[in-house]
Amino acid sequence: MCETTSSALPRAIISRSALAAGAAAAVLAGGRMADLRRDAWGHGLLAVAQAVTAAGAERVRVDAPGEVDALRLEGIAAVTTGEPDIAADLLYGLPDARGALATRPVMRLSGQVLSTKRLRPGDAVSYGYTYRAATDTTVALVTGGYAQGIVRALGNNADVEVGGVARRIVGRVAMDVCVVELDGAEVETGAEVTFFGGQGPVAAGIVAWAEVTGMDAAELVTVVGAHAVRGWEA
């Protein structure tokens, strides 16, 4: 199985339609200031600022005076103090305290299949051999590891989406890659893998990530957004 390179890092893909819908729902629910610190929780400061102010927010909170000045040039009022009162779970499409999604996830974390390998019963994968195949099966090496925010605790404990089907991450998550159990399915090299977000079986996958890691959804997407390559989709 091959190694990943910096040209094949996972992507934090931001949905324009989900962002617009989330912003509208968040502003409609009340509040006038949105929390856009830490690069809008890893979603991209300018794009989120434009979406939430277009939906009716009066101002946004950011981290630094330089960001206030940059947004002022875009006609957006920003501050570095004050308590944001626009519901961030609605704005970003994150789970609420019960783990439920009220709006579509704005961020979708995706990787790709680098290679596949057939395993026989007893064959192990990744460091420490925390996973061994129980039967003949196939696994995929996928871009995305703990250096990109895919926390090591997710190994053997979380699913990804491959070809519209939820598949388990198996073995220890490595620095830039992880291994996914395909249950014998045939998957092409280069096939897209979704870790969370989107509209498929792992749309609310960030809920499982929070349960496994003890981190909350806000922390998780912020870390991912800071380390993955950002992309955009409708």
Residue pairs with C-beta under 8 A, 6 or more apart in sequence:
1 114
1 115
1 117
1 141
2 114
2 115
2 141
3 176
3 177
4 114
4 143
4 145
4 176
4 177
8 112
8 114
8 143
9 143
9 144
9 148
9 176
9 228
9 229
10 109
10 110
10 111
10 143
10 144
10 148
10 150
10 195
10 228
10 229
11 109
11 110
11 111
11 228
11 229
11 230
11 231
12 42
12 43
12 107
12 108
12 109
12 224
12 225
12 228
12 229
12 230
12 231
13 107
13 108
13 109
13 110
13 197
13 230
13 231
13 232
13 233
14 43
14 44
14 47
14 106
14 107
14 108
14 230
14 231
14 232
14 233
15 104
15 105
15 106
15 107
15 108
15 197
15 232
15 233
15 234
16 232
16 233
16 234
17 104
17 234
18 93
18 103
18 104
18 105
18 106
19 43
19 47
19 48
19 51
19 106
20 51
20 54
20 55
21 103
21 104
22 90
22 91
22 92
22 93
22 103
22 104
22 106
23 48
23 51
23 52
23 54
23 55
23 57
23 91
24 55
25 90
25 91
25 102
25 103
26 34
26 52
26 55
26 86
26 87
26 88
26 90
26 91
26 103
27 52
27 55
27 56
27 57
27 86
28 55
29 86
29 87
29 90
30 85
30 86
30 87
31 57
31 84
31 85
31 86
31 87
32 57
32 58
32 59
32 85
32 86
33 57
33 58
33 59
33 60
33 61
33 79
33 82
33 83
33 84
33 85
33 86
34 48
34 49
34 52
34 57
34 59
34 60
34 61
34 84
34 86
34 88
34 91
35 41
35 60
35 61
35 84
35 86
35 88
36 45
36 48
36 49
36 52
36 60
36 61
36 62
36 78
37 61
37 62
37 63
38 63
38 222
38 226
39 45
39 222
39 225
39 226
40 47
40 48
40 49
41 88
41 92
41 218
41 221
41 222
41 225
42 107
42 221
42 222
42 223
42 224
42 225
42 226
43 92
43 106
43 107
43 221
43 225
44 225
44 230
45 62
45 67
45 71
46 70
46 71
46 74
48 60
48 91
49 60
49 71
49 74
49 76
49 78
50 74
50 76
52 60
52 86
52 91
53 59
53 60
53 76
53 77
57 86
58 77
59 76
59 77
59 78
59 79
60 71
60 76
60 77
60 78
60 79
60 84
61 78
61 79
61 80
61 81
61 82
61 84
62 68
62 71
62 78
62 79
62 80
63 80
64 80
65 80
67 78
68 78
68 79
68 80
71 77
71 78
72 78
88 94
88 218
89 95
89 96
89 102
89 103
89 217
90 102
90 103
91 103
91 106
92 105
92 106
92 107
92 218
92 221
93 101
93 103
93 104
93 105
93 106
93 107
93 197
94 101
94 105
94 206
94 217
94 218
94 221
95 101
95 204
95 206
95 207
95 210
95 217
96 102
99 204
99 207
99 210
100 204
101 203
101 204
104 199
104 203
105 196
105 197
105 198
105 203
105 204
105 206
106 197
107 196
107 197
107 221
107 224
107 225
108 194
108 196
108 197
108 198
108 233
109 144
109 150
109 194
109 195
109 196
109 197
109 224
109 228
110 192
110 193
110 194
110 195
111 142
111 143
111 144
111 160
111 192
111 193
111 195
112 142
112 143
112 190
112 191
112 192
112 193
113 140
113 141
113 142
113 162
113 187
113 188
113 189
113 190
113 191
113 193
114 140
114 141
114 142
114 143
114 177
114 189
115 140
115 141
115 189
116 138
116 139
116 140
116 141
116 182
116 187
116 189
117 138
117 139
117 140
117 141
118 136
118 137
118 138
119 125
119 133
119 136
119 137
119 138
119 139
120 133
120 136
121 133
121 134
121 135
121 136
122 132
122 133
123 132
123 133
124 131
124 132
124 133
124 171
125 131
125 139
125 170
125 171
125 179
126 155
126 170
126 171
126 172
126 173
126 174
126 178
126 179
127 171
127 172
127 174
128 171
128 172
129 171
130 155
130 156
130 171
130 172
131 155
131 156
131 170
131 171
131 179
131 181
133 139
136 184
137 181
137 182
137 183
137 184
138 182
138 183
138 184
138 185
138 186
138 187
139 170
139 179
139 180
139 181
139 182
140 162
140 179
140 180
140 182
140 187
140 191
140 193
141 177
141 178
141 179
142 160
142 177
142 178
142 179
142 180
142 193
143 176
143 177
143 193
144 150
144 176
144 177
144 178
144 193
144 195
144 228
145 173
145 174
145 175
145 176
145 177
145 178
146 152
146 173
146 174
146 175
147 175
147 176
147 227
148 176
148 224
148 227
148 228
149 220
149 223
149 224
149 226
149 227
149 228
150 173
150 178
150 195
150 224
151 173
151 209
151 212
151 213
151 215
151 220
152 172
152 173
153 212
153 213
154 169
154 173
154 178
154 209
154 212
154 213
155 169
155 170
155 171
155 172
155 173
155 178
156 168
156 169
156 170
156 171
157 169
157 208
157 212
158 168
158 169
158 205
158 208
158 209
158 212
159 166
159 167
159 168
159 169
159 201
159 202
159 205
159 208
160 166
160 167
160 168
160 169
160 180
160 193
160 194
160 195
160 202
160 205
161 167
161 193
161 194
161 198
161 200
161 201
161 202
162 180
162 182
162 185
162 187
162 191
162 193
163 185
163 187
163 191
164 200
164 201
165 185
165 201
166 201
166 202
167 180
167 181
167 182
167 183
167 185
168 180
168 181
169 178
169 179
169 180
169 181
170 179
170 180
170 181
171 178
171 179
180 193
194 200
194 202
195 202
195 205
196 202
196 203
196 204
196 205
196 206
196 209
197 203
197 205
197 206
206 217
206 220
206 221
207 217
209 215
209 217
209 220
210 216
210 217
210 220
213 220
